[in-house]
């Protein structure tokens, strides 16, 4: 067995920034709250909960203290409501997401129809949509094209972790049926780099192990990219999720990690494979 790691590993810039801010806040205060997990990684979420970061479903659960805005961001209406309640607001939104929020707001104010490419149920997309009331959100091409055909002066932005292939496909379909379309590729550069690395690695291996939170969009997309290349891909949260029966012992195994996955989790997976297959080689690791 040969074990290969994708080039990009560990936290992305935005997650690292949010994580460090959360550590600083919980070290100084005990009344810090976040609406939803600050990142989609259960290990990090558990660590911060133990340090005193309280996860709530709505502002109704918070009467005082600090609202910590997670990496995915929040709609502006939610932040305004928190400030109206007298809460201290610490904005730890990923800078790449903040850029897209501001862009969506500007395009909306110009009178354009903002189209957000991404998962309508994802917190990042919900946050961006708050800056462009009346926007259209597309995660796949709709069976009924009426709304998108009637749209005028379209401006497209994207969820920072969107699959690049999905972005190109939807942009092409929209441009084919609309006269004026502005396209802003707001997929994070780190995400694009991880996707490119996973795509290249999938060309060289027989099996891919993708490590990250089960709710992490960017992690799921890495597994989808590997599968689109005809490679068997297993999405796991940590080495404990590995199964011995997935491997023969003579294949090439690739390891990719999501943007909110700590680097040591990849090392744990490699150690487990070396334990099962003592003759295995970790190439370039």
URURCOR-V922812 format. One record per helix or strand of 2 or more residues. SS is the DSSP state (a for helix, b for strand). FROM is the first residue (numbers start at 1). TO is the last residue. If there is no record, write none. Layout:
ss->SS from->FROM to->TO
ss->SS from->FROM to->TO
//
This chain:
ss->b from->2 to->5
ss->a from->13 to->28
ss->b from->32 to->35
ss->a from->42 to->51
ss->b from->53 to->56
ss->a from->59 to->61
ss->b from->66 to->69
ss->a from->76 to->84
ss->b from->88 to->91
ss->a from->95 to->109
ss->b from->113 to->117
ss->a from->123 to->129
ss->b from->136 to->138
ss->a from->146 to->150
ss->b from->154 to->158
ss->a from->164 to->177
ss->b from->181 to->183
ss->a from->189 to->202
ss->b from->207 to->211
ss->a from->217 to->228
ss->b from->232 to->236
ss->a from->239 to->241
ss->a from->244 to->246
ss->b from->252 to->257
ss->a from->264 to->276
ss->b from->281 to->283
//
